[in-house]
């Protein structure tokens, strides 16, 4: 997604990491905004296991 970011006190527009989890019916189940890479895959995997 495109959105406002900040770095060293300066604001600018840029790509904001976002993850969408879509269920088997094609509906969005969960959205993670402003994703940090560390441990994110584990968090998404746990949510996928809860979809069943």
C-alpha positions, -999 to 999 in steps of 0.1 A, spaced: 0 0 0 10 36 -5 11 58 26 29 82 49 62 71 63 88 87 85 125 84 88 148 105 110 120 129 118 111 135 82 77 124 67 74 112 31 51 91 10 62 55 2 53 18 1 40 6 35 43 -32 39 9 -48 42 -2 -85 43 -36 -97 34 -48 -131 45 -76 -143 21 -98 -173 31 -109 -201 8 -141 -182 -1 -120 -152 -14 -128 -129 15 -102 -110 34 -98 -127 68 -71 -104 83 -50 -74 74 -16 -66 89 -5 -30 83 30 -16 86 45 -51 87 79 -57 103 98 -86 88 110 -102 120 86 -130 131 59 -119 107 58 -152 88 53 -171 121 24 -148 130 7 -153 96 12 -190 97 -5 -193 131 -34 -173 118 -36 -196 87 -38 -227 111 -68 -210 128 -87 -207 96 -98 -243 95 
